[in-house]
Each structure stands twice: as C-alpha cells, then as structure tokens.
Amino acid sequence: MSLLAVSLVIFSALLHASWNLLGKKVSPTVAFFSLAFLAGTLPLTPIVLPFVWDQGTVLFHLLPLLLLSGFCQAIYCSALALSYAEGAMSVAYPLARSIPVMLVAVISSVLGMQALLSLEAYIGVFLVLMGAVLLPMQHLRDFKVGNYFSRCMLLALLAASATAGYSIADKIAIDQLADHLPQSGLIVAVIYIWLEGIAACIFLFTVQLVRADDRHKLKTVLASQKKSIALTGAMITLTYLLVLWAMQLSENISAIVALRQVSIPIGALLGVLLFKEQLGWVKSVALILLCAGVFLILSPV
C-alpha cells in the first residue's frame, strides 16, 4: 500500500475519533448527532442529484437496502450519543468500533458473503470478546455481571450491532449500485453516502419531530451549536471520503480496513487525556486485546 494511501487512512482514523470526541464534549445528544449527520449530507446534494436524476428504477430496487441501512444508521447515531452521555468514551468508543468488525466477519461468513473464517479470525473473535469483558473494569476484582448491563455498555453494544447491520446492507447495496452506474468507484461511493445519509435523516428526524420535547432539543442545539454541528458533519463526511480515496489507490482493501481500526486506541486515549477518564492496566490490556483481535479478524483468509 502506498504512503499516500496509508496517510489518508490514518488521517481518516484521527478524524473519526475526533468527531466522536467533539460530539461527546460539546453535546452528547441524539439531536446534536442528527443535525451533524444532516449537515454532512446536504452539501453533497448538488453534486449527487445530476447523477441520480435519471436512475429512478435503480434506486427503487435499492430502496429496501437503503431503508435498512438508514434505520441502522439512525439506531447507531442515537445509541452512540446516549452511550456517551451515560459513560466513558474510553469504554463506549472501543466497543462501538471493535464489536462490529467481529459481527460483520461472522455474519458475512455465515451468509456466504465471504470465505469461511480462518483460524486467525476465530482467535481474533475470541480476543475481541475477551477485550469486551475486561474493558469496563478498573481491577480484576471489579468483575460483576451488573457491570455489563450498565446503560453505557448496552447502548455501546446496540451502536455496534447497528454498525454491523448497516455495514452489511451497504456492501450489498453499493455493489448493486456500481453495477448500474458508469461512474468511477469514488463517484459511486459519494452517491451512495448521500442516499444513505438521506435515509438515515428520515428516520432520525421523523422520530424526533413527533415529540415536542425532542423538537425543542433540536431547536436548542441548533441555536447554540451551529459551528460544532457543521464541523462534526464535515468531519463525518470527510472521514468516509478519505477511506474511499485510499481504496482507489490500493488493491489491498483488507489492509485499509484493518488500518482504520487504529482509531480504537486513539479514541480511548483521547477520552483519557481530555476527559480525565481512568485508564488502568486492565483497560489497557483490554484495548490491546481489542486491537489485536480486530487485526486478526481482518487478516487474509
């Protein structure tokens, strides 16, 4: 993989951890992340519309996958925001990033979307599970079943499950879209990101606009956090575009996906440094296990 591709992916990982950090620091609410998602999607509209204007038939066939992906994105966005409001970023972020890698690998293998998992991948699944067990602890004596039913943990796991859901739906949908569009892979990816973003915003805002309290939160956050919303939205979109660009520069997609997970320790360390969250040796071991497990799962079969 070229130095440029490596640089793009590492910068993307830094951006991913950073926009999560910004969201937790400024306003860890569903309203904030929803508005940021919208802010990152709308600017793509003038670019995308000319390409999709005459593709009604294709988009109609993709509608079930787009709705599934949008629904999962909305669940992810909501669960992530609420998990940050309930607990430590150094716990929620690594779980939300590592568990989906394991779930996608296992589900894709079962559904026949990829080859059967290798021995290394099975070891990686075990390491991810061990890391998830250790992550909430400060000391080994802290092991209590109740620690794994905290709102922060459950919401982080819900976010992770939703990530696995939209990742699988996206893989199927974007392959179908690429088969019907003559544009380059990068343009197809931009088109799909916009379609997925619109679907996610429909679910996010439909739920929030129904309740008066949620409408008030949207207005309050928008009035007080315009700059942070715009910045977070731009970072969310740029994060994906950098990875897509890197994919155009390298044939080793597995290496790119694996390299993206450098955001796991980055996100955890940012939580420790900026929010003064406790790290401790047990959490450090857990992070090492999560990262090692992710790389083994993503290793070539």
C-alpha positions as CSV (number, residue, x, y, z in Angstrom):
1,M,0.0,0.0,0.0
2,S,1.4,3.4,-1.0
3,L,2.5,6.0,1.5
4,L,-0.3,8.3,0.4
5,A,-3.0,5.6,1.0
6,V,-1.6,4.9,4.4
7,S,-1.6,8.6,5.3
8,L,-5.2,9.0,4.1
9,V,-6.4,6.1,6.2
10,I,-4.6,7.2,9.3
11,F,-5.9,10.7,8.9
12,S,-9.4,9.3,8.5
13,A,-9.0,7.3,11.7
14,L,-7.9,10.5,13.5
15,L,-10.9,12.3,12.1
16,H,-13.3,9.5,13.2
17,A,-12.0,9.6,16.7
18,S,-12.0,13.4,16.7
19,W,-15.7,13.8,15.6
20,N,-16.7,11.3,18.3
21,L,-14.7,13.3,20.8
22,L,-16.2,16.6,19.7
23,G,-19.7,15.2,19.9
24,K,-19.2,13.9,23.4
25,K,-17.5,17.1,24.6
26,V,-20.0,19.6,23.0
27,S,-23.4,17.9,23.2
28,P,-23.6,14.1,23.6
29,T,-27.3,14.1,22.5
30,V,-29.3,12.5,19.7
31,A,-30.3,16.0,18.5
32,F,-26.6,17.0,18.0
33,F,-25.6,13.9,16.1
34,S,-28.7,14.0,14.0
35,L,-28.1,17.6,13.0
36,A,-24.4,16.8,12.3
37,F,-25.4,13.9,10.1
38,L,-27.7,16.2,8.2
39,A,-25.0,18.9,7.9
40,G,-22.6,16.4,6.4
41,T,-25.2,15.1,3.9
42,L,-26.9,18.2,2.5
43,P,-23.7,19.7,0.9
44,L,-23.4,16.7,-1.3
45,T,-26.8,17.3,-2.9
46,P,-25.8,19.5,-5.8
47,I,-23.0,17.0,-6.6
48,V,-25.2,13.9,-6.5
49,L,-28.5,15.0,-8.0
50,P,-27.3,15.2,-11.6
51,F,-26.2,11.5,-11.3
52,V,-29.3,10.1,-9.7
53,W,-31.9,12.2,-11.6
54,D,-32.4,9.5,-14.3
55,Q,-31.8,6.5,-12.1
56,G,-35.2,6.1,-10.6
57,T,-35.5,2.4,-11.5
58,V,-32.1,1.5,-9.9
59,L,-32.9,3.5,-6.8
60,F,-36.3,1.8,-6.4
61,H,-34.7,-1.6,-6.4
62,L,-32.2,-0.4,-3.8
63,L,-34.9,1.1,-1.6
64,P,-35.2,-1.8,0.9
65,L,-31.4,-1.9,1.5
66,L,-31.3,1.9,1.8
67,L,-34.1,1.9,4.3
68,L,-32.4,-0.9,6.3
69,S,-29.1,1.0,6.2
70,G,-30.7,4.3,7.1
71,F,-32.6,2.7,10.0
72,C,-29.4,1.1,11.3
73,Q,-27.5,4.4,10.9
74,A,-30.3,6.1,12.9
75,I,-30.0,3.5,15.7
76,Y,-26.2,3.8,15.7
77,C,-26.3,7.6,15.9
78,S,-28.9,7.6,18.7
79,A,-27.2,4.8,20.7
80,L,-23.8,6.3,20.4
81,A,-24.9,9.7,21.6
82,L,-26.7,8.2,24.6
83,S,-23.8,5.9,25.5
84,Y,-21.5,9.0,25.6
85,A,-24.0,10.8,27.8
86,E,-24.1,7.8,30.2
87,G,-20.5,6.8,30.5
88,A,-16.8,7.0,29.5
89,M,-15.7,7.5,25.9
90,S,-12.8,5.2,26.6
91,V,-15.3,2.3,27.1
92,A,-18.1,3.2,24.6
93,Y,-15.9,4.1,21.6
94,P,-13.7,1.0,21.6
95,L,-16.7,-1.3,21.9
96,A,-18.6,0.6,19.2
97,R,-15.6,0.3,16.8
98,S,-14.4,-3.3,17.5
99,I,-17.5,-5.4,18.0
100,P,-18.9,-4.6,14.5
101,V,-15.7,-6.0,12.9
102,M,-16.3,-9.3,14.7
103,L,-20.1,-9.3,13.9
104,V,-19.6,-8.4,10.3
105,A,-16.9,-11.1,9.8
106,V,-19.1,-13.8,11.5
107,I,-22.4,-12.8,9.8
108,S,-20.8,-12.4,6.3
109,S,-19.2,-15.8,6.6
110,V,-22.5,-17.5,7.7
111,L,-24.4,-15.8,4.8
112,G,-21.8,-16.8,2.3
113,M,-20.7,-13.2,1.5
114,Q,-17.1,-14.1,2.2
115,A,-15.0,-17.2,2.7
116,L,-15.2,-19.2,5.9
117,L,-13.3,-17.6,8.8
118,S,-9.7,-18.6,9.1
119,L,-8.1,-19.9,12.4
120,E,-6.6,-16.5,12.9
121,A,-10.0,-14.9,12.5
122,Y,-11.5,-17.2,15.1
123,I,-8.7,-16.3,17.5
124,G,-9.4,-12.7,16.7
125,V,-13.1,-13.1,17.6
126,F,-12.0,-14.7,21.0
127,L,-9.7,-11.8,21.7
128,V,-12.3,-9.2,20.9
129,L,-14.7,-10.9,23.3
130,M,-12.1,-11.0,26.0
131,G,-11.3,-7.4,25.5
132,A,-15.0,-6.5,25.7
133,V,-15.2,-8.4,29.0
134,L,-12.2,-6.6,30.5
135,L,-12.9,-3.1,29.2
136,P,-15.4,-2.0,31.9
137,M,-13.1,-3.0,34.7
138,Q,-10.5,-0.9,36.6
139,H,-9.3,-4.0,38.5
140,L,-9.9,-7.7,38.1
141,R,-11.8,-7.8,41.4
142,D,-14.3,-5.4,39.8
143,F,-15.8,-8.3,37.8
144,K,-19.5,-8.1,38.3
145,V,-22.3,-9.2,36.0
146,G,-24.0,-6.0,36.6
147,N,-21.2,-4.0,35.0
148,Y,-22.2,-5.5,31.7
149,F,-25.8,-4.3,32.0
150,S,-25.0,-0.7,32.5
151,R,-26.7,1.8,30.2
152,C,-23.4,2.8,28.7
153,M,-22.4,-0.8,27.9
154,L,-25.7,-1.8,26.5
155,L,-26.0,1.4,24.4
156,A,-22.5,0.9,23.0
157,L,-23.3,-2.7,22.1
158,L,-26.5,-1.5,20.4
159,A,-24.5,1.0,18.4
160,A,-22.0,-1.8,17.5
161,S,-24.8,-4.1,16.4
162,A,-26.4,-1.3,14.3
163,T,-22.9,-0.7,12.7
164,A,-22.7,-4.3,11.7
165,G,-26.3,-4.0,10.2
166,Y,-25.6,-1.0,8.0
167,S,-22.2,-2.3,7.0
168,I,-23.6,-5.5,5.5
169,A,-26.5,-3.6,3.9
170,D,-24.1,-1.1,2.5
171,K,-21.8,-3.7,1.0
172,I,-24.7,-5.4,-0.9
173,A,-26.3,-2.1,-2.0
174,I,-23.2,-0.3,-3.2
175,D,-22.1,-3.3,-5.2
176,Q,-25.5,-3.3,-6.9
177,L,-25.3,0.4,-7.5
178,A,-21.9,0.1,-9.0
179,D,-23.2,-2.5,-11.5
180,H,-25.8,0.0,-12.8
181,L,-23.7,3.2,-12.9
182,P,-20.9,4.0,-15.3
183,Q,-19.2,6.4,-13.0
184,S,-15.9,5.8,-11.1
185,G,-15.9,3.9,-7.8
186,L,-15.3,7.1,-5.9
187,I,-18.3,8.9,-7.5
188,V,-20.5,5.8,-6.9
189,A,-19.4,5.9,-3.2
190,V,-20.2,9.6,-2.9
191,I,-23.7,8.9,-4.4
192,Y,-24.3,6.1,-2.0
193,I,-23.2,8.1,1.0
194,W,-25.7,10.7,0.1
195,L,-28.5,8.2,-0.4
196,E,-27.7,6.5,2.9
197,G,-27.5,9.9,4.7
198,I,-30.9,10.9,3.4
199,A,-32.4,7.6,4.5
200,A,-30.8,8.0,8.0
201,C,-32.0,11.5,8.4
202,I,-35.6,10.5,7.5
203,F,-35.6,8.0,10.4
204,L,-33.8,10.3,12.8
205,F,-35.9,13.4,12.3
206,T,-39.3,11.6,11.9
207,V,-38.9,10.2,15.4
208,Q,-37.7,13.5,16.9
209,L,-40.2,15.8,15.2
210,V,-43.1,13.8,16.6
211,R,-42.4,14.8,20.2
212,A,-42.5,18.3,21.5
213,D,-39.5,17.8,23.8
214,D,-37.4,16.4,21.0
215,R,-38.3,19.3,18.7
216,H,-37.3,21.7,21.5
217,K,-33.9,19.9,21.9
218,L,-33.3,20.2,18.1
219,K,-34.0,23.9,18.2
220,T,-31.9,24.5,21.3
221,V,-28.9,22.5,20.0
222,L,-29.1,24.2,16.5
223,A,-29.3,27.6,18.0
224,S,-26.3,27.1,20.4
225,Q,-24.0,24.7,18.5
226,K,-24.2,25.7,14.8
227,K,-20.4,25.8,14.4
228,S,-19.8,22.4,16.2
229,I,-22.6,20.8,14.2
230,A,-21.2,22.0,10.9
231,L,-17.7,20.9,11.9
232,T,-18.8,17.5,13.1
233,G,-20.9,16.9,10.0
234,A,-18.0,17.9,7.7
235,M,-15.6,15.5,9.6
236,I,-18.1,12.6,9.4
237,T,-18.3,13.0,5.6
238,L,-14.6,13.6,5.1
239,T,-13.8,10.5,7.2
240,Y,-15.6,8.3,4.7
241,L,-14.3,10.1,1.6
242,L,-10.7,9.7,2.7
243,V,-11.2,6.0,3.1
244,L,-12.9,5.7,-0.3
245,W,-10.0,7.7,-1.9
246,A,-7.5,5.3,-0.3
247,M,-9.4,2.4,-1.7
248,Q,-8.8,3.8,-5.2
249,L,-5.0,3.8,-4.5
250,S,-4.6,0.3,-3.2
251,E,-5.7,-3.2,-4.1
252,N,-5.3,-4.4,-0.6
253,I,-8.7,-3.4,0.8
254,S,-8.3,-5.7,3.9
255,A,-5.2,-3.7,4.9
256,I,-7.1,-0.4,4.6
257,V,-10.0,-1.8,6.7
258,A,-7.6,-3.1,9.3
259,L,-5.6,0.2,9.4
260,R,-8.8,2.2,10.1
261,Q,-9.0,0.5,13.4
262,V,-6.1,2.5,14.7
263,S,-8.9,4.8,15.8
264,I,-9.8,2.4,18.6
265,P,-6.7,3.3,20.8
266,I,-6.8,6.9,19.6
267,G,-10.4,7.3,20.7
268,A,-9.7,5.7,24.1
269,L,-6.6,7.8,24.7
270,L,-8.5,11.0,23.8
271,G,-11.1,10.1,26.4
272,V,-8.4,9.6,29.0
273,L,-6.4,12.7,28.1
274,L,-9.3,15.2,27.6
275,F,-12.0,13.9,29.8
276,K,-9.6,12.6,32.6
277,E,-11.1,9.1,32.4
278,Q,-9.2,6.4,34.2
279,L,-7.1,4.0,32.1
280,G,-5.6,1.5,34.4
281,W,-3.7,-1.7,33.4
282,V,-6.9,-3.8,33.0
283,K,-8.4,-1.3,30.5
284,S,-5.0,-1.1,28.7
285,V,-4.9,-4.9,28.3
286,A,-8.5,-4.8,27.1
287,L,-7.6,-2.2,24.4
288,I,-4.6,-4.3,23.3
289,L,-6.8,-7.4,23.0
290,L,-9.5,-5.5,21.0
291,C,-6.9,-4.1,18.6
292,A,-5.1,-7.5,18.2
293,G,-8.4,-9.3,17.7
294,V,-9.6,-6.8,15.0
295,F,-6.4,-7.2,13.1
296,L,-6.6,-11.0,13.2
297,I,-10.2,-11.0,12.1
298,L,-9.3,-8.7,9.1
299,S,-6.2,-10.8,8.2
300,P,-6.3,-12.5,4.8
301,V,-8.1,-15.9,4.8
